[in-house]
C-alpha cells in the first residue's frame, strides 16, 4: 500500500475532502434527476399546447432517454480516456444549453431535438459521477456512497418538482426548463473549483506529472503522499471492447439486462404519473405533487438500502427490492380516486423501485475495475436506458390502443421481475473481502 495511492484510499478512513466529493456528486445527480423529469412535469402543458395524443407524447418523453443511451456509452468511455473532471464539465454545458433551448421550443420536433442532446449530457454525467464516487470512497463505505449518490436523482426530483409545481400555478411549462437551465449553469463554477480529478484515473493513465497531481489530491484528503507509483507490466486498457472479453462478458450481459428491464418499470412510474393524475381530473400542479411523493419514496429507499448494504449482500437486497417493485407497480395500477391514497402508493412504489436502481449502481461500481469503471457503467446504463426510452413509448401505445391503467401497469411490472431473474446469473465475487477500519 506504501506506493499504491488507490489502495491507500481503499484501506483508510474517508476524510472531509472525500466526503465533499461524494456530496458534490450527489448534487450533480440531483441536477440530473430534475433535468430528466422536467419533461414529465411539463408533459400536461406540452400535450395541451401542441395538441398531441398519448402515443406522440410518449415519443417526446423518451427523447432525452434515447440521448442518455448514446451519451452514457460514448461519454462514459471518454471519461476513462480523458478523465472524469473534464467530462463532467462538458456534460454540464450540454445540459444547460439543452434546457435553455427546450424552454423556447416552438414545435414538437424542435422540443424533441433539444431533449435528445440534453440526454447526451445527462447520460455522460450518470456514468462519470458513479465512477468518481467509487474512486473517492474507501472499500468499507463504497456501496453506501454509490447508493447515496444514486439517491441524489430522486432528491433532485423532490426539490425541483416542488419548484416546478409552484411554477405551474403561475406560469407555463416553459418556466420549468428555464429554471433547469439556470440551476445547471450554477454548478459550473462549483465543479471547476471544488471537484478534483480521480486519483485512480491518474494512477491508470501515468502521465509525466501524474505523481505530482496524485500527491496534491492525497494532501487535500489529509493522507500521506507516495514516493512512486506501483510497477505495472502492461498499461491498463480503457477500450470499451474490454467489457466483452471472456473475463467480463457475463458481468456486462447480466448487469445490462437487469438495468434495462428494471428501468422500464421505473420510467413508467416517473414519466406517466403526471399525465395519469391529470386524466383523473386533477390539476397539473397536483400531478406534480404525486410525482414528488414517488420520489420521496425513492430517496428514502436509496438511503435505507444503502445503509443495509453494509450488513446484507447487495445482490440479495436487489432481488428483494426488484420483486417488491413489480408487486407495487401492479398495486399502483389499480387506480385510486383519492389523491392522498395515490400519493401514498406512489411513495411506497418509488421506495422499492429505487432501492433496486441504486443497488444496480453499486454492483456496477463493485464489479468493474478502475480502468473500466466509467466505460462499464456507461455501457450498462447506456444500453439499459433503452428500457427507459422504450417504457414511455410502450405505455403510450398501450394506452392509445384502449388498454386501461391496470393492464398497462401489469405489463410494465414484468420489467422488474425479469431483472431479478437476470441477477441469478451474476456470480459472487469470491475475492472480495469486507474491510474493517
N, C-alpha and C positions, 0 to 999 in steps of 0.2 A: 504493500500500500504506500510505501515511502515515496516512490516515484510514479505513482499512478493516481492522478487527480480525480479520475472517475470513481475509483474505489474509495478514495478519501471522502468524497461526497456521499457515497453509498453507505459507508460504515460509521459515520459520525453524526451527532445530533444536528438538526436543522437550525440555522441561525436566523436572525431577523431579516437579513438580505434575501435569503432563500424563501422565507415566508412572504416577503414583499413581492417577489416574482410570481409566486403562486397566486397571491391576491390580485395582482395586476392581470394575470391570465384569466382568472375568474371573471373579472370585469370585462375583459375583451370578449369572453364567451357570452357574457350577458348582453353585450352590444350585438353579437351575432344573433342571439335569441330574439331581440327586438326587431332587428333588420329582417329576419326571416318571417316572423309572424306579423309584421306590419301589414302585409298584404291581406292577411286573414281579418285583421281589424277593419281594414278598408274595404273588404270584399262586398258588403252590402251596398255601400255607396257606389262602388265601381259598377256593379251589376245594374244598378238603377240608372246611373248617368249614361252608360254606353248601351243600355238595353240588350243585355246578353243573357242567354239561358244558362242553366247549371253546367251543361257539358262544356260550353265555351269558357265559363268561369273556372271550371276545373283545370283547363289548359293554362289559363292565366296564373292560377295559384301554383302551378307546377313549374313555371319558367325559371324561377331562381333556384329551384331544386335541381333542375337539369344543369344549370350553370354550376351548382355546387358539385355535381358529379365530375364535371370536367376540371374545375378548379382544385378539388381535393387531390386528384391523381397527378395533375401536371405540377401544381404549386407545392404539393407535398414532397414530390421528388426533387423539386428545385430547392426546397429548404434543406434537404440532405446534401445538396451540392454547393449552394451559395451561402447557406447559413439561415438560422431561424429568424434573427432580428430583421434583416432586410426584407424578407418575405412578408413578415407581419406588417411592416410599414407600408409596403406596396399594396397589400390587401386592404389596409385602411383607406388608402387613396381611392382605390377602385370602388369600395363600398360607399364612400362619401359621394362620389360622382354619380353612382347609380341611384342612390336615394334622392339626391337633389333633382336629377332629371326625371325620375319617376313621378315626382310631385307635380311636374309640369306637363306630363304626357297628355296628348290631345286625341289619342286613339288607342284601341286595344292592342294593335300591333306595336305601336311605339312603347306603350307601357310594358308589354311582354319583353321587348328587346332590352329595355333598361333593367328589368328584373333579372334577365338572364345574366348580364355581366356583373350585376350586383352579387349574384350567386357565385360567380367565379372567385370573387374576393372572400366571401363567406366560407366557401369550401376550403380554400387555402389556409384561412385563419384557423379553422377547426383542426386540420391536420397538424399545423405547426405549433399551436398552443398546447396540444396534447403532448407532443414531443418535448416542448420546453419545460412543462411542469414535471414530467417524468425525469428529466435530466437535472433539474434543480432540487429534486426531492431525494431523501435517503431511502434505502430499501424498506425500512420499518414502516414509513408513512407514505410510500409511493402510491399504493392503491387508494388510500384515503384522499390524498392530494389530487389525484387524477379524477376521482369521482366528484370531489368538491368543485374542481374546475368545470367538469361537465354540468354540474349543478348551477353554474352561472347562467346557463342557457335559459332555464325557466325563471331565474331571478330577473333577467332582462325583460322577459315577457310580463312578469308581475308588475315591475316598476313601469316599464314602457306601456304596458296595457292599461294601467291606471291612468297614465298621462293621456293615452290615446282615447280612452273612454271620455275623459274630460274635454279633450279637443273636439270630439264628435258632437258634443252637446251644443257648441257654439260655432263650429267650423265644419268644413267638408273633409272628405277622406284625404285630400291632398296635404292637409296640415300634418298628417301623421308622417309622411315621407320627409317633409321639410324639417320636422323635429328630429327624425332619424339622421338626416344629413348633418345637422348641427352637432348632435351628440357624437357622431363618428369623427368629425373634424377635431373635436375637443380632445380626442385620445391621441392624436398625432404627436403633440409635444410631450405628452406623458410617456409614451413609448420611447420616443427619441432620447429622453434624458434619463429614464429610470429602468429600462429593460436592457440588460447586457446580453451578449451572445452566450450561448451554451458552452460550458467547459467541455462537455462531451464532443461537441462539434469541432472545437479547436483541436482536441486530442486526436480525433479521427483524421482531420484534414492536414495537420502537420505543416502549416506554413512557416516561413522563416522567423516570424515573430510570434508564433503560437504560444511558446513557453512564457513570454512576457505577458501576453494577454490572459493566459490561464492564471498566472500568479496574481495578476491585478484583480481578477474576478474572485479568486480564492481569498485574497485580502479583504475584499468587500464583504465576503461571507464570514469573516472572522476566523479563517483557517490558515494554517501554515502553508507557505508556498512549497513547490517541489523544485529540486535541483535539475532534474531532467525528466524526460518522458519515457515511458516503458518501451522497450525494444519491440518492434514488430517485424515479422518476416515478409509479410505482404501488406500493402496498403489496403485498408478496408474498402470494399466495393460498395458504391451507393446507387448502382443501377437498379431500376425497378424490376429488371429481369431476374435479379437475385431472389425475388419473392417467389419465383416459380421453380427454383431449384429443389431437388428431392427433399432436402432437409427442412424446407419451409412450405412446401406445396400444400400439405394437409392444413397447416395453420391458416394460410391465406384463403383457401377454399372455405373452410369451416366458418371462420370469423366473418368473411364477406357474405356468405349465405345467411348467417344468423343476423347480421346487421341489416341486410336487405329486407328480410322477411319481417323482422320486428319493427323496423322503421315505417313499414307500410301501415301497421296498426297505429303507431304513434301519430303519423301525419293525417290519418283520418280524423282523429280526435282534434288535432290542432288546427287543421285547415277548414274543416266543415262545421265546427261548433258554432261560430258566429252566425253563419247562414241558416243553420238548423234552428237556432233560437229565434232569429228574426222571422222565419217562416212559421213559428209557433205563435206569432203575433206580438212579440216584444220588440223594443226599440234596439237600434244598433249599439247604443251605449250599454244597455242591459246585456246584450250578447257578448260584448267585450268583457263585462264583469264575470260571466260564466267561464270564459276562457282564462281569465285571470285566476279564478279558483282552481281550474285544472292545473295551472302552472304553480300555484301554491302547493298543491299536492305533489307535483313533480319535484319542486325544490326540497320539500320535506323528505321525499323518497331518496333523493340523491344524498342528503346528509345522513339519514339513518342507515341506508345500505352502505355508505362509505365507512361509517363507524363500525358496522358489523363485519366489514371485510377484514378487520384485524383479528377477528376471532373465528370466522367461518370462511371456508374456501370460496373464492369468488365464483367459481363455476357452479357450486351448489346454490349460492344466493341467487345467481342469474336464473337457474332452472325454476326456482320457486317464483321469482318475480315475473318471468315470462308466462308461466301457466296462469298466474293470477291476473296478468294483463289481459289475456284472452277472455277470462271469465268476466272481468269488469267491463270490457268493451261490449260484450253481449248484454250485460245488465244496463249499460248506458243506452243501448239501442232500444230498450223498452219504451223510452219516452216518458216524460213526466210533465203534468200540467202546471205544477208549481215550480217557479224559478229557483226557490231555495232547495228543493229536492234535487233538481237537475244540477245545481252548483255543487251540492254535496257528493253526488255520484261522480261528477266530473273530477272533483278533487281526489277522491279515492282511486279512480281510474288512472289519473295522472301520477299518483304516488307509485303504483306498481309498474306502470309503463316506463317511467324514467328511472326507476330502480334497475330495470333491465338495460336501459340505454347506457347509464353511467358505468354499469358493470362491464359492458362490452368495451367501453373506452379503456377501462382498467386492464382488461385482458389484452387489448392491442398494445398497450404500453408494456405489459409484462412479457408478452411472447416475442416481440420484435427487438433485436439488438439496437444499440445506439446508432450505428451507421445506416440502419434501415427503418428506424422508428417512424420518422415522418413519412417516408415512402410507403411503408406498410399500412400505417394508419390512413394515409391519404388514399391508397388504393381501396382498402376495405370500405372507408367512408364514401369514396367517390362512386364506386360501383354500387355500394349499398344504398346510396342516395337515389339510385334508380328506383328503389322501392318507394322512397319519399315522393319522387316525381310521378310514379305510377299511381300512388294511392289516391290523390285528389281526382285524377282523371278517371280512374276505375269507379270511384264512388259517384262521380258526376254522371258517368254513363249509366250506372245502375239506377240512380235517382231519375234520370231523364227517361229511362225505359219503363218507369212506373213502379219500381220496387219501393216499398216503404222503408222507414228508418231501421226497423228491427231486422229485416232481411239483409240490408246493406251492412249493418253493424256486425251481424253474424258472419258474413263473408269476410269482412276486414279483420275479425278476431283471429282467423286462422293464421295470419302472419306470425303472431307471437307463438302459436303452437308449433309451427314449422321451425321457428328459430330455436325453441327449446329442444326439439329433436336433433337439430344440427349440432348443438353443443355436446351431445352424447359422443360424437366422433372426435372431440378435441381431447387429445392426450394430456394427462397431467405432466407438469414439468418436474421430473424426478430430481433434477439438480438444484431446484430452488429450495433455499433454506430460510427459515424465519430468523430474523436478526433481532437480538435483544441488546438495546443500548442503555 
